[in-house]
């Protein structure tokens, strides 16, 4: 069944006074009364207005309804309450006067009496939260700030090591409040990963680029390479070309079978700013019979 917005049906705000609710009801009841109204669908509108007033005119009933709205329900959304009770006592309204939603929330005492809605769990609250790639790799605790129906609040979230984008973290009892003594729903955080200028995640592999000087690539060298788990030393083979890929086993994304880090070599050529530096390049050009386009 669908959740009904009784305030909207009467054209009043949720903080309307009892007098304002009564005045709005009388105005609309006169407008849509089947005996006088010529508007299309007047009878259904009249029933909707009557039901809304019945729900809001009694303080205890209105309180129960407001608790549901505080739980995050909005008009037209699926509402799973207790099934309506079709048995009616003496003095009750005729069957069909009120919707299944009304009976599910307030029971069958449409003609008066106390609301009989039982405890209901609050709805889950969904939010998105992005973390740095390094934090997602190593795990740890992060503080998040939320603004929702409960106001502004700060929560501490435990980030599991190796979490990936799209995974969810559930915080029990941090969702919308329950009604009539029911428990609160949960907060469900969908995790996103912030971009990192040094690394890119592809499956369980971490991709990175390692800049090298021409002489390091030509003569070979041992250089320091950053990984998400800390720096490591990598031996560059003599005569390495730009674009060559080297594998750091087990230095990729954590998990049952940790991935590798794939390091792509990138040769950077220094600019010749002085005559001496230009002479070195000229000497190299004469000393090597090398055509990179051959």
N, C-alpha and C positions, 0 to 999 in steps of 0.2 A: 504494500500500500504506500501511497505517497504522503509525505509530510505536508501539513497544511499551515500556511502562514495566516493566522487569525487576525493579526494586527493589520496586515495588508488587505485582508478582506473587508475590514471596517474603515480602511483609509486613515489609520492613526499610527503614531509612532509607538515603539515598545515602552516608552516611559510615560505614555498618556495616563492621565488621571482617570479615576472611575467615572467622574462626571463627563469627561471628554469621550470616553468609550460609550457611555449611555447616550450621549447626544448624537454621536456618529451613527449608532445603531438605529435610533429613532428616525433619523433623516433618511437612511438607506432603506429601512423597512417600509417607510411610506412610499419611497420612490419605486421599489420593486414589488410591492404587494400585488399578487396576482389579480386581485379584484379591481385594481385601478390602473396598473401599469400596462402599457401597450408595447413595451420594448421586447425585442426578441430575447428569449431565454430568461425572462423576468422571474419565473417560478424557481429556476435553479439558483439564480442570484439571490433571491429572497431566502432560500434554504441555507445558502452559504453564509449570508449575513446573520441569520438566526443562530446557526451553529457557532459562528465566531463569538457572538455575544454570550451565548450559553457557556462557552469555554472561559471567557474572560471576566464575566460579571462577578463570579464568586472568588474571593481572595485565595482560598486554598487551591482551587482549581487553576486559577491563573498562575499561582506560584509553581505548581507542577509543570505547567506548560512552559513557563519561563526557564525552568531548569532544563527542559529538553532543548530549547533554543540555545541556551548557554553551552550545551554539549555539541554544538556545531551544525545542527540540522537546519536546512533551509527549504523553502517551498519547492515542491516537485521532486525532492530527493527521496530515495527509497527508505522507508521506515519499517523496521521489523520489531513491532511491539507484540504484546500478548494478543492472541486471536480474540476478536470481538465476542462478547457473551450475548447471545440472542435471547436468553430468557429474561423476561421483564416482570417486575413486580407491579403491584397495584399502584396506579397513578403514574406509571411510566409513560413516556411519549410513544406514539405509534412507531412500529418498526419502519425504518427508512427515513425517519426524520433527521437522523444524524449519521454521519459517515462511519465506516469501519475504523478510520483513524481516530475519530472522537471516542468511540467505544473502547478502542485499544488503550487509549491514554487514561480515560476517566471512568471506565466501567459502564454499567448500564443505568446509572443514576442520573439520567439526563434531566429529570424534572427537579433535581435538587439533591442535596446531600454532599458528602465528602468525596473527593477524587480517590479512586481506588488503584491508581497505577502503582505497580510494584517497583522494586529496585531495578535500575537498568545501568549497564556499563556504558561509560562515555565513549564517544567515537574516537578513533585513532586520528592523530594529527600528523600530517605529512609535511616534510620540509626538505630542502636541499642544503648540503653543506660541503664545501670544497676544502681540501687540505693540500699542503705542499707534498710534492713527490717524495721528498726525504722523510717526512713524517709518516706517510703511508707505508714506506719501506720498513722503517724501524718500529712503527707503532708508538704508542704513548698516549698522553692525555691532552685534550684540547678544550678550551673554553669557547662556548658558542653563545651568542645573544639572540633571543627570540622576541618577537612582538606578536602576540596572538590574543585570543579572547581573555586570557589570564593576565594581560598586560605585558610589560617588559620584564624579562627574566634572563638570568645567566645560568647555564648548565655546564657541567664538566662531562665530557664524553671520552670514553676509552676507545682509542683507535687500534684495532688489531693489526699486527705486523703483516704486511703483504696484502692489505685490502686493495681492491681495484675499483675503478669507476663503475657506477651502477649498482654496487653492492649496498645493502641497507643495514643500518644499525637500529635496533629497537630499544627504546628506553621505557621500561614498564612504568605505568602510572603517570606519565608526563604529558598525556594527551588531554582531550576535553574532559571536563568533570562529569561524573556520573549523576544520575538523577534518583531521587528518593532513596538515598543511601547506597546506591550502586557504586562500584569501583570506577575510577577514572580510566580512560583509554590510554593507549601507548603513544609515544612520539616515535615516528619512523623517519629516520634520516637517510636520504639517498646521497651516497658519497660521490663527489666529483674530485678530480685531480687537477691541481693547478700546473700550468706549463712550467718547465724548468729549462733554463737556457743551456744547461750542460748535458741533459739526458732526455731521451725519448723512450717511452715504453711501448713495446710491440709484442703482445702476448706476454710470455714470461721472460722475454729478452729485453735487456736495457741497451739502447743504442747510444753511442757517443762518438765524437770526432776528436782526434788527437793531432794538433798542429805540430809540424816538425820543420826544422831548418834544413836546407838542402844537404848540408854536410852530415847531418844526423841520419838522413835517409840514405845517403851515399856510402858513408863509412860505418854505419851501424852505431847504436847508442843504447844506453839504459836510461829510460826517462820515467818520471813520476806520472801516473795516470790516476785521476780522480774516479772513484766509484761511489755508489750510494752507501757502501759499507766502510768507506775510508780509502785513503790513498794506497796504491800498490805500485811496485816497480815492474816495468815492462821492458823486455829486451827487444829492440828493433833490429831486425836482421840487416846486414850490409846489402846495399843495392835495392832497398825497398822503394816501390813506386807509390805515388799518390793514389788513393782509392783502395789500396790494399786493406783487407779486413783481417783483424786479429781477434782471437777469442780469449776472454778471461773466464774460465770455467767456474761455475758456481757463484759468479758475481752479478748475476741478473736478479730477477724478482724472486723473493722468498716464497716458499711453498713446500709441499711434500716432495716435489722434485724441483729444486731451485733452478732458475734459468741461468743463462750466461750473459756476460756483457760483451757486445760486439763493438770493437773499436775500429773506426775507419781512419786511416792515415791521410793527413792533408798537408801537403808540402807548401810552406809559405816562403816566398822569395823576398829577401830584404832589398829595400830600395838603395840604389847607389847614390849617395848624397855628396860624396867627395871624389876628387880626381883619383885618389889612391884606390877607392872602392871600385870605381869604373875600370881602373887598370887591372884589378883582380878579375873582374868579369871578362875583360878582353883576353887576359891570359888563359882563363878557363876555356874560352871559345876557341883559342888556338890549340890548346893542349888536348881537347877532346874532339874526336871525329864522331859527333853525335847529332843525329837528326830526329827529334821527337815525333815528327810526322811521317817518318819512313814506315 
